Amino acid sequence: SSAVIDATMFDPVVVRGAVEFAYFGACRVPLTELAHLWSLADFWCFGDLAKAVERAWTALPFHSSLQMISGIDADALIPEQFLRTVIDPAAIALLNGGLSCLRQTHDCLADATAEALARLQGWLLREASLGDAVEKSLVTALRHLPAPEDIKRLSARHMTAWLPATRVR
């Protein structure tokens, strides 16, 4: 008898990454697919891959976390444990990063598609800690009388497009 593994619910890039990891102990996937790779590892009880993805995720800088989050729909079935490893550090980075973090956010979001900004907005609505951190970091930045170029950054279309209407006053 033979066993059939059905991975059609995952993107081929993610499946290829998992197979590469199984054979070679390493793989490359786009940042926006990292959460989906973790979901595949969790679904198929592939513990070594799940741990490797978690290590990779937590080692990345804040702006890379934003890129990853922007690739995941807020209503996706992502396990809470995994979300906490992404959302909590991102919120802390925003609260403690000051203007340099906001500059990185600006640069990261400048290249984001409208769909990616909409997904980020969904996460700000879903995850109160992240939404609060974004709001507080923007208010703090404005209170510290940033340089004119920073004010332009903070008011750029892509910096406001990802903010839910409930957070923009």
N, C-alpha and C positions, 0 to 999 in steps of 0.2 A: 504494500500500500504506500501511497505517497501523501505528503502533507502539502497543503497549499496555503501560502501566506498572502493575504489580500491587503495590499497597501495602497489601493486606488484612492483612498480618502486623503492621501497626502500628495503634495506636489512632487513631480519627478525629481526636482533638484534636492528636495529633502530626503527622498528615498535613496538617491544616489549618494548623498552625504552619509547616510546611515550605513550603506553597504561598504563605502570606502573606509569608514571607521571600523567596521567589523573585520575587514581584511587587512588594513594597514595601520590601524590604531590612531589615525588622524584623518581629518577631512576638512574641506573648505565649503562653506555655504555663505550666501549673502547675509549681511547683518539682519535684514528684514525677515529672513527665514530661520533665524536661530531659535526663536520660541517654538516654531513648528517642528524643528528637529528635536527639541526637548519633549514636545508632546508625543512625537512618534516613539521616542525612547521610553517615555512613561507608559504609553499604550502597550508597547510590546515588551515591557519589563526588561529593557536593555539598560541596566544600572550603570555600567561603565560609561556609556554614551551620555546618559543624563548627567552624571557627575562631571564629565568633561565639558558639557555645554554650560553647566552652572559655573564652573571655574572660569571659562572663557567670558561668560556674561559679566561676572562680578569683577573681572580684571579690566574691563573696558572703561574708558572715560565717559563722563556724563553725556556728552553730545552723541556718542555712539549709542548709548541707551535710548536717547530720543529717536535716533534712526530706527532702532529695533522696534520700539513701541509703535512708531508710525507705520510699521508693516503689519500690525496685528489689529484686527477689528475688536472694538471694546466689548462686543457681545460674543467673542470667541470663547470656546471652552478651554481656558488656560487654567491649570490648577493653581489654587490660592498660594501654595507654598512657592511656586515659581514666580508668581506675580510679586510676592513680597521681596524676592531677591532682586527685582528690577525697580519697582515703584518706590520702595523705601529709600534706597540709596540715591535715586534720582531726586526725590524730595529733599533729602538732606543736602545734596550737592547744590540745589537751587537756593536753599536757605543760607548756606555757608559760603557760597561761591562768590557773592558780590557781583560787581560789574564785570569781572572777567568771565564769570559763568554766563551772564546775560549776553556778553559779546559772542561767546562760543555758541550759545543758543541761537542768536541772530544768524551767525554764519551757517549753522547747521540747517536752520529752517529756510534760509534763502534759496536753497536748492530743492526744497520739498515740493512735491506736487500738491494740487488742491485736495486730492484724495488722501494723501498722507496727513495734511493739516486737519482734515475732517476726522481722521482716525485719532489723531492726538487730542482733538477737542472731545471726542467721545471718551477718551481715557480721563481727561480732566473732569468730566461730568461723573464718570463712574467711580473714580478714586479720589475721594475728598482730600486725602493727605497730599496728593500731587497737585490738585487744583489750588489748595490753600498755599502750598509752597510757591507755586508760580505767582499767585497774586501777591503774596508777601514780598517776594524777591523783586517784583516790578515796583511795588510801592516804596520799598527800601531804596532801590536804585534812584527813583525819582526824588526822594527826599534828600539824597546826598548831592544834589545839584550836579548831575553829571555834565561832562563836556558836551558841547553842541553836537558832535558826531555821535555821542551815545544817545542823546535825545532822538536823533534821526533814526538810530538803530531801533530804539524802543517803540517808535511810532511807525515803523515800516509795516507794510501790508501783511507780510508773512508773520510778523510778531503779534499782530492783533487777530489774524485770521484763525489761529488755533485756539483762541480764548472764547469760551462759551459766553453768550450774551449775559448770563447771570453773573459773570465775573468782570465784565467791562462796565464801568460806570462813567 
